[in-house]
Amino acid sequence: MVKSTPMEKQSRTWFLLFLFSLSFVLLAAGILFSLKWGQAQVSWRTLYEALTYQGQEKAHLYIQTLRLPRTLTACIVGILLALAGLLTQLVTKNPLASPHIFGINAGASLAVVFGLVVLSDLSLMGSIWLAFAGAAAGAMLVWSLAGSGHKQYVRLALAGITVHFLLSSLTEGMIILNQQSTDSMMFWLVGSVNQAGWPEVRVILPFLAGGLLLLGFMLPSFRLLLIDDEVAAGLGQRVTVVRAVGMLLVIVMAGSSVAICGPIGFICLIVPHIARALVGSQLTVLAPLTALLGGILLVYSDLLSRLIAFPFESPVGIVTSVIGGPFFIYLARRKGGASR
């Protein structure tokens, strides 16, 4: 192993400082742009007065009650989805893995839609618990179909895609057969944050805080997932327990996001790859950068979704799919070429 020289370490430290500073600036700028631009035009002065609660005019209330919680929800959900994607790739040892592809998001969506059909007065917290149950059921189904053995991680990808399409078809069929109780679900099913308000922020914030705390506590243990299971087991480490905690975190992060905003695609997949290309696989740096980039991508995607068909709004899931589709094809071809 080649050791880094002091000059190389100092250069990397300055690079990381610049990268994180730039990420914070981009996230802050995206939040401000998201608060300012939309269907209603507001000035920078009005925006400042609204954020500092110096006025009670219509424009101030519009920003405080509609745009601000929507923007915060997009930022929080982007962070949760990006970290869920990173953990899924670690747990499955598959660079093309994500909760969206592995049936976790589809299971959560099916459970939420089922709850809306059966329970007419389903609460926001109830939909989140149903999303957790559906995400867990989807994950267990994929793992059971993949089995065990040397090629388990290859079978996981095939089983995940199969389960994803199966559960998505059941969800769409349930919506079609129950249009009276699910007439507004098609917009949500693509992935959208336009209906998010302060209740959604208050509900999802504890899951963000709890998920980040558990992730920070388990981060040293998650390093075991970067090496072979046989080597980790030979060192006396409980790889199965670490993997189970990782999947639990994925279910909490992805399930709560789906319950609030629907199954927003490709954030889970592309953000960890972008972060890994910038800083490598060191988890202490990779995880926080992944979280920042996830918030940045979804905040700017939400802003773009308001402008592409102005004055009408489009679901943010369309924007992330347009960005993520070509990126997924690129990753699949690159990984395929590398394996050959």
Secondary structure per residue as TSV (DSSP state, phi and psi in degrees):
chain	resnum	aa	ss	phi	psi
A	1	M	-	360.0	130.0
A	2	V	-	-85.6	124.9
A	3	K	-	-83.0	145.6
A	4	S	-	-78.3	140.9
A	5	T	-	-77.6	159.6
A	6	P	H	-56.3	-35.6
A	7	M	H	-65.1	-41.0
A	8	E	H	-67.0	-39.5
A	9	K	H	-64.0	-41.7
A	10	Q	H	-66.0	-39.4
A	11	S	H	-63.7	-40.5
A	12	R	H	-67.9	-37.4
A	13	T	H	-61.2	-45.1
A	14	W	H	-65.6	-36.9
A	15	F	H	-64.6	-44.2
A	16	L	H	-65.2	-38.9
A	17	L	H	-62.4	-43.6
A	18	F	H	-65.0	-42.3
A	19	L	H	-64.8	-45.0
A	20	F	H	-69.9	-36.9
A	21	S	H	-63.7	-43.7
A	22	L	H	-63.1	-38.9
A	23	S	H	-64.7	-42.5
A	24	F	H	-62.7	-41.1
A	25	V	H	-64.9	-43.6
A	26	L	H	-63.8	-39.5
A	27	L	H	-67.1	-44.3
A	28	A	H	-63.6	-41.7
A	29	A	H	-65.1	-41.0
A	30	G	H	-62.3	-39.5
A	31	I	H	-64.1	-44.0
A	32	L	H	-64.5	-43.9
A	33	F	H	-63.0	-38.9
A	34	S	H	-66.1	-34.0
A	35	L	H	-74.4	-28.7
A	36	K	H	-88.6	-41.0
A	37	W	-	-102.4	139.3
A	38	G	S	171.6	-155.7
A	39	Q	S	-63.5	-37.8
A	40	A	S	-101.9	129.1
A	41	Q	-	-82.9	131.3
A	42	V	-	-130.7	151.3
A	43	S	-	-86.4	165.8
A	44	W	H	-64.5	-34.9
A	45	R	H	-64.9	-43.2
A	46	T	H	-63.6	-39.1
A	47	L	H	-63.2	-43.6
A	48	Y	H	-62.7	-43.3
A	49	E	H	-65.3	-35.9
A	50	A	H	-69.2	-41.2
A	51	L	H	-71.6	-26.9
A	52	T	T	-98.5	5.9
A	53	Y	T	54.0	50.2
A	54	Q	-	-101.2	2.1
A	55	G	-	-152.6	161.6
A	56	Q	-	-125.9	27.5
A	57	E	S	-75.2	171.4
A	58	K	H	-60.5	-41.8
A	59	A	H	-64.2	-38.2
A	60	H	H	-64.4	-45.9
A	61	L	H	-65.7	-34.6
A	62	Y	H	-61.4	-43.5
A	63	I	I	-70.4	-43.7
A	64	Q	I	-69.9	-36.3
A	65	T	I	-100.4	-17.9
A	66	L	I	-117.1	-60.1
A	67	R	I	-71.7	-40.8
A	68	L	H	-64.3	-50.9
A	69	P	H	-65.0	-33.2
A	70	R	H	-63.8	-44.8
A	71	T	H	-65.8	-42.6
A	72	L	H	-63.9	-38.5
A	73	T	H	-63.5	-43.2
A	74	A	H	-60.7	-41.8
A	75	C	H	-64.7	-46.8
A	76	I	H	-64.2	-46.4
A	77	V	H	-64.8	-38.6
A	78	G	H	-60.5	-42.2
A	79	I	H	-62.9	-47.1
A	80	L	H	-63.7	-44.3
A	81	L	H	-66.9	-40.6
A	82	A	H	-63.8	-44.4
A	83	L	H	-67.8	-36.2
A	84	A	H	-62.6	-39.2
A	85	G	H	-65.1	-42.0
A	86	L	H	-61.5	-44.8
A	87	L	H	-66.9	-36.9
A	88	T	H	-62.8	-41.7
A	89	Q	H	-66.4	-35.0
A	90	L	H	-69.2	-46.5
A	91	V	H	-65.9	-41.9
A	92	T	H	-90.4	-8.2
A	93	K	T	54.3	36.8
A	94	N	-	-126.9	116.0
A	95	P	T	-67.7	-14.9
A	96	L	T	-100.7	11.7
A	97	A	-	-83.8	150.8
A	98	S	-	-164.9	157.1
A	99	P	T	-58.1	-30.5
A	100	H	T	-68.1	-42.6
A	101	I	T	-79.5	-28.9
A	102	F	T	-90.9	15.4
A	103	G	T	83.0	-1.3
A	104	I	H	-71.6	-47.8
A	105	N	H	-64.4	-38.5
A	106	A	H	-65.8	-38.5
A	107	G	H	-64.9	-41.3
A	108	A	H	-64.2	-41.7
A	109	S	H	-63.4	-43.6
A	110	L	H	-61.7	-41.8
A	111	A	H	-65.5	-40.9
A	112	V	H	-65.8	-44.9
A	113	V	H	-64.1	-40.7
A	114	F	H	-60.4	-42.1
A	115	G	H	-63.8	-38.6
A	116	L	H	-67.9	-31.3
A	117	V	H	-74.9	-43.5
A	118	V	H	-80.2	-41.6
A	119	L	-	-109.7	112.1
A	120	S	T	-71.3	-25.8
A	121	D	T	-112.6	41.9
A	122	L	-	-65.7	126.2
A	123	S	-	-82.2	168.1
A	124	L	H	-64.6	-43.0
A	125	M	H	-65.8	-36.3
A	126	G	H	-64.1	-38.9
A	127	S	H	-65.4	-33.1
A	128	I	H	-68.4	-42.6
A	129	W	H	-65.3	-38.0
A	130	L	H	-64.0	-39.0
A	131	A	H	-62.4	-39.7
A	132	F	H	-60.8	-45.5
A	133	A	H	-63.3	-43.4
A	134	G	H	-66.5	-40.2
A	135	A	H	-63.9	-41.8
A	136	A	H	-64.8	-41.6
A	137	A	H	-63.7	-42.3
A	138	G	H	-62.2	-43.0
A	139	A	H	-64.5	-43.1
A	140	M	H	-65.2	-37.4
A	141	L	H	-64.6	-42.0
A	142	V	H	-64.6	-46.6
A	143	W	H	-64.7	-36.8
A	144	S	H	-68.1	-37.4
A	145	L	H	-70.9	-30.8
A	146	A	H	-73.1	-27.3
A	147	G	-	69.7	-151.6
A	148	S	S	-135.0	175.6
A	149	G	S	117.9	-174.2
A	150	H	T	-65.6	-36.1
A	151	K	T	-100.1	24.6
A	152	Q	H	-59.8	-41.8
A	153	Y	H	-70.5	-26.9
A	154	V	H	-72.1	-43.0
A	155	R	H	-67.5	-28.6
A	156	L	H	-59.7	-41.4
A	157	A	H	-64.8	-45.1
A	158	L	H	-65.4	-44.4
A	159	A	H	-65.5	-38.3
A	160	G	H	-63.1	-45.2
A	161	I	H	-65.1	-40.5
A	162	T	H	-62.7	-47.4
A	163	V	H	-65.2	-37.4
A	164	H	H	-58.8	-48.9
A	165	F	H	-68.8	-35.1
A	166	L	H	-63.8	-50.1
A	167	L	H	-68.8	-35.7
A	168	S	H	-64.6	-38.8
A	169	S	H	-65.2	-41.2
A	170	L	H	-63.6	-39.3
A	171	T	H	-63.8	-47.4
A	172	E	H	-64.6	-38.4
A	173	G	H	-64.7	-39.0
A	174	M	H	-65.2	-37.2
A	175	I	H	-67.6	-41.9
A	176	I	H	-64.4	-39.7
A	177	L	H	-78.7	-13.8
A	178	N	T	-132.0	56.4
A	179	Q	T	-66.4	-29.1
A	180	Q	T	-66.3	-36.7
A	181	S	T	-95.0	-9.2
A	182	T	S	-131.4	30.6
A	183	D	T	-67.8	-22.5
A	184	S	T	-99.3	8.9
A	185	M	H	-84.1	-20.5
A	186	M	H	-64.2	-39.3
A	187	F	H	-64.2	-42.5
A	188	W	H	-66.7	-35.9
A	189	L	H	-65.7	-26.7
A	190	V	H	-77.9	-24.4
A	191	G	-	109.6	111.3
A	192	S	-	-152.9	144.9
A	193	V	-	-118.4	10.0
A	194	N	T	-71.5	-17.9
A	195	Q	T	-98.5	4.1
A	196	A	-	-72.9	136.2
A	197	G	-	-132.5	-168.6
A	198	W	H	-62.6	-34.2
A	199	P	H	-58.9	-40.1
A	200	E	H	-65.3	-39.6
A	201	V	H	-63.7	-45.0
A	202	R	H	-65.7	-32.4
A	203	V	H	-75.8	-41.1
A	204	I	H	-85.2	-19.8
A	205	L	H	-60.5	-42.7
A	206	P	H	-62.4	-33.5
A	207	F	H	-68.9	-35.1
A	208	L	H	-64.8	-48.4
A	209	A	H	-63.3	-46.1
A	210	G	H	-65.0	-40.6
A	211	G	H	-64.5	-41.5
A	212	L	H	-67.3	-39.2
A	213	L	H	-64.2	-46.7
A	214	L	H	-65.9	-38.3
A	215	L	H	-63.7	-44.6
A	216	G	H	-62.8	-38.2
A	217	F	H	-68.0	-37.4
A	218	M	H	-92.2	-1.8
A	219	L	H	-57.7	-43.2
A	220	P	H	-60.4	-36.7
A	221	S	H	-71.4	-33.0
A	222	F	H	-66.1	-16.3
A	223	R	G	-62.8	-24.5
A	224	L	G	-61.9	-27.8
A	225	L	G	-73.5	-9.1
A	226	L	G	-84.0	-13.9
A	227	I	S	-111.5	171.3
A	228	D	-	-64.8	146.3
A	229	D	H	-61.7	-37.2
A	230	E	H	-64.8	-40.5
A	231	V	H	-66.3	-43.8
A	232	A	H	-64.0	-40.9
A	233	A	H	-66.2	-36.6
A	234	G	H	-64.5	-25.6
A	235	L	T	-84.4	2.8
A	236	G	T	83.2	19.1
A	237	Q	-	-93.7	147.9
A	238	R	-	-91.8	83.4
A	239	V	H	-65.6	-36.9
A	240	T	H	-63.2	-41.5
A	241	V	H	-66.2	-43.0
A	242	V	H	-62.2	-42.6
A	243	R	H	-65.5	-38.5
A	244	A	H	-65.1	-41.1
A	245	V	H	-65.0	-39.4
A	246	G	H	-60.7	-43.9
A	247	M	H	-67.7	-34.1
A	248	L	H	-63.1	-41.9
A	249	L	H	-63.9	-40.2
A	250	V	H	-61.1	-44.4
A	251	I	H	-62.8	-42.9
A	252	V	H	-65.9	-47.7
A	253	M	H	-68.4	-49.0
A	254	A	H	-71.3	-40.5
A	255	G	H	-63.5	-44.7
A	256	S	H	-65.9	-36.2
A	257	S	H	-66.7	-43.5
A	258	V	H	-64.8	-40.6
A	259	A	H	-61.6	-32.8
A	260	I	H	-85.4	-45.9
A	261	C	H	-122.4	0.8
A	262	G	-	84.6	174.5
A	263	P	-	-78.5	80.3
A	264	I	-	-70.6	122.7
A	265	G	-	-88.3	153.7
A	266	F	S	74.3	-14.0
A	267	I	H	-60.3	-44.4
A	268	C	H	-61.6	-30.4
A	269	L	H	-87.0	-49.7
A	270	I	H	-83.2	-32.7
A	271	V	H	-64.4	-46.1
A	272	P	H	-59.4	-34.0
A	273	H	H	-69.2	-39.8
A	274	I	H	-63.1	-45.6
A	275	A	H	-64.1	-41.2
A	276	R	H	-65.6	-36.0
A	277	A	H	-67.0	-26.0
A	278	L	H	-86.7	-39.9
A	279	V	H	-124.8	-2.0
A	280	G	-	86.3	-161.5
A	281	S	S	-103.7	10.0
A	282	Q	-	-71.3	112.6
A	283	L	H	-64.5	-31.5
A	284	T	H	-64.4	-23.0
A	285	V	H	-103.2	-36.9
A	286	L	H	-65.2	-43.6
A	287	A	H	-63.5	-50.4
A	288	P	H	-65.7	-34.5
A	289	L	H	-68.9	-37.7
A	290	T	H	-60.1	-43.0
A	291	A	H	-61.9	-45.8
A	292	L	H	-62.5	-46.0
A	293	L	H	-66.1	-33.4
A	294	G	H	-63.8	-45.1
A	295	G	H	-62.3	-41.9
A	296	I	H	-61.7	-48.1
A	297	L	H	-63.7	-42.6
A	298	L	H	-75.4	-34.1
A	299	V	H	-64.0	-46.1
A	300	Y	H	-71.0	-33.6
A	301	S	H	-65.1	-40.3
A	302	D	H	-63.9	-40.9
A	303	L	H	-62.6	-43.1
A	304	L	H	-65.9	-33.7
A	305	S	H	-65.0	-23.0
A	306	R	H	-81.6	-21.2
A	307	L	H	-101.5	-23.7
A	308	I	T	-69.4	-26.1
A	309	A	T	-128.5	35.2
A	310	F	T	-54.7	135.3
A	311	P	T	-89.9	6.4
A	312	F	S	-88.9	158.8
A	313	E	-	-107.6	147.4
A	314	S	-	-112.7	152.6
A	315	P	-	-61.8	139.9
A	316	V	H	-66.0	-24.0
A	317	G	H	-62.1	-28.0
A	318	I	H	-66.1	-43.0
A	319	V	H	-64.8	-46.6
A	320	T	H	-65.5	-32.3
A	321	S	H	-69.9	-38.5
A	322	V	H	-63.4	-38.1
A	323	I	H	-75.1	-44.3
A	324	G	H	-79.5	-27.4
A	325	G	H	-58.0	-57.4
A	326	P	H	-60.5	-35.1
A	327	F	H	-65.1	-39.8
A	328	F	H	-64.2	-41.9
A	329	I	H	-61.9	-41.9
A	330	Y	H	-61.2	-45.1
A	331	L	H	-64.0	-42.0
A	332	A	H	-62.9	-42.2
A	333	R	H	-69.2	-38.2
A	334	R	H	-68.8	-44.6
A	335	K	H	-67.1	-36.5
A	336	G	H	-64.0	-42.7
A	337	G	H	-64.8	-37.4
A	338	A	H	-66.9	-37.5
A	339	S	H	-69.4	-33.7
A	340	R	-	-72.0	360.0
